[in-house]
Amino acid sequence: MDFIHQLGGLSYLGVFGISILAMIVLPFPEEITLISLGYLAGIGVFHLPILIPVIMAGLFVSDFFIYQLAYHGSKITTKFYTKMFAEKFDFLQEMTDEKLERLIIFSRFLIYFRFLAGFLAGYYKISFKRFVGYELVSLSVYTVLFVSLGYFLRNQLERVIAGVGVVQNTILVLVLLFVGTMVFRSIKKYLIQNGKPIIEAIEK
């Protein structure tokens, strides 16, 4: 509850900053931050039409920073890849464009692995234009999904915070997360026209 109160004291510039740093600084998944910000929008602290673009901008800056490091082969990212992925995930060595695209987009929804979106795009020298295309697709769904959870389930969240109906409301949130993931997959399938990568559909 203290964390939510602290978020409520932020300006939109502060929200932008916390969106950039959430993946690195906060000791819990950034999804919690997005849900909390959505809750605050639901009780009138923030305006939802302004909040969502501000969060997306912050998340984009965070991913862009990682993308740039990986793209230019910084020692940090090279060492990180060698240690974490080169041997354990050898399938990353032979990635088709479509498989790489899917991995970059869906990594956004992997708790504690969201950084892979920018990292993989940079490591495999994805062009900036394509990187922005992937970001627009994944960030729009990701941000709207989790902020909306906090916004529309604010009453349930208040009960959870108060310790009332914790189990029931937790199950409800998990079900909605599952539904959101299914919706995202449907959108992605729709955007892939005749088996072409999403970015081709965007460019057209």
N, C-alpha and C positions, 0 to 999 in steps of 0.2 A: 504493500500500500504506500509506503514511503517513496518507493521508486516512481509510482504513478503521480504522486504529488509533486515530485521533483520535475517530472516531464511536463506537468501542467504549468509550471512556472517558466517554461521556455518560450521564447519568441519563435517565429517561423525560421529565423536565422539560426537559432539554437537547435531547432528540429533538423534543419539541413546539416548542421555540424554533427549531431548525434547519429544521423543516418550514415554519414561517412565513417564514423568511428565505431559504430555498434558492433560490427563483426570482429573488431580487434580489441576494443577496450572493455566492453561489458562482459561479465562472467557467465552469461547465459545466452541462449540463441537469440538472434536479433528478431526472430518472429515474435518473441514476447514483447519487444519494444514496439513493433508495428501494431500488435493487437492492443497494447496499452494506449498508443496514440489514437487508434480508432475509437477506443472507449472514451477518451477525453473529447474527441470530436462529437461523440454521441451525447455527451452531457453539456455541450456548448462551449467548451474551452477553445477548440479550434474549428475552423470551417472546412468541411470535408473537401470541397472542390479546390481549395488552396493547399490543403495538407498533403493530398496524394501526389501532386506534381513536385512539391518540395521534397518529400521523401524519395521519390524516384530520382530526382536530381542528385541528392546526396549519395544514394546507392550507386548511381552511375559514376560519379566521381571516384568512389572507392574502387569500383571495378576497373575503371580506366587507368588508375594508378598502377594496379596489379598488372593490367594488360601491357602497359608501357614497359614495366620492369621485365616482364617475360619476353616481350617482343624484341627488346634490345639485348637479351641474353645476360642480364645482370648476374653476378656471382651468387647472389642470394637465391634467385629463382632457379638457377641451374643446379645449385647444390641441393635445393629443396626437392626438385624433380628427381634427381639421381637417388636421393635417400628415400623418398616416399613412394615413387611410382615406377622407376625404371625396372626394378626387379619384381616387385609385388604385383604390378599391373602391366604385364608385358603386352597386353592387347592394345595398349595405347600407342605402341610403336607402329602398328599398321592400321591406321584409321582412314576409312573412306570419308569423303566430305559429308555425306549424309549422316553417318554414324557420329562423326565429330560434332556436327551441328546439334544432333539430339542430345549428346552428352553435355555440351555447353549449356544448352537451354534447360535441361532437366536438373543439372547440378544446382541450379538456383533453389530448388526445393529440397535439397539434401541438407539437413541440419548439420552445422559445423563444416560443411563442405561447399558453401556458396561461393567461396573464393575461386573455385575451379572454373567458374564462368570466364572471368577475366584472365586467369592464368593459362588455361588451355588455348583460348583465342590468341593470346600473345605468343605462347610457346610454339604453336603451329603456324605462326605468321599470317593469321587471318587479317585481311585488309581492314582498315579502320571503318570503311563503309559497311562491310559485312558485320563487323563487331557491333556497330551501332544498331544495325538491323536486328541482331540477336538480342541486344539489350532492350530494344523497344518491345519486342514480343514477350520476352520473359519477365522484364520488370513490370510491365503494365499488368500482367496477370498476377504476378507474385504480390505486388504492393496492394492492388485492389482487393485481392483475396483476404490477406491478413488484416488490413485496416478495416475492411468491411466486417470481418468477424468481431472485432472489438466494437465497432459502431452498432451493429444490429443485435449483438448479444450482450449489450451493456447491462441489462437487468440481471441476466444470468451471471455475468462476471461479478457484479456487486454481491450477489449471493455467495459466490465462491470466496470472494474476499472476506465476507462476513462469516464464512464457515458453515453456510447453510446449503444443503443439497449439493455438496461437493462432488460426490460420485456421479449423480445423475447429470449434472452440468458438464462434468469432464467428459463423460461418454458422448454427450451432445456435441461438444466441441470437436472431439475426435471424428465423429460421423461427418460433421460438416467439412472437416479437413479432407476426409476421404472423397466426399462429393466434389469439393473444389479441385482436387487432383484429377478426378475423372473429367470434369468440365474442361480443364486445361488440356488434357490429352485429346479431347474432341475438337477443341479449337485448333490445336497443332495439326491434327489429321486433316481438318478442313483446309488449312492453309497450304498443305503440301499438295499441289495440283499435279496430277499425273505422275506422281513419284518424284517431282522436282523439289529441291531444297526450299525451305521457307524463304530464304533470302532472294531467290529468283522471283517468287511471287511478290515480294515487297518491291523489288526493283521495277516490276511491271506496273 
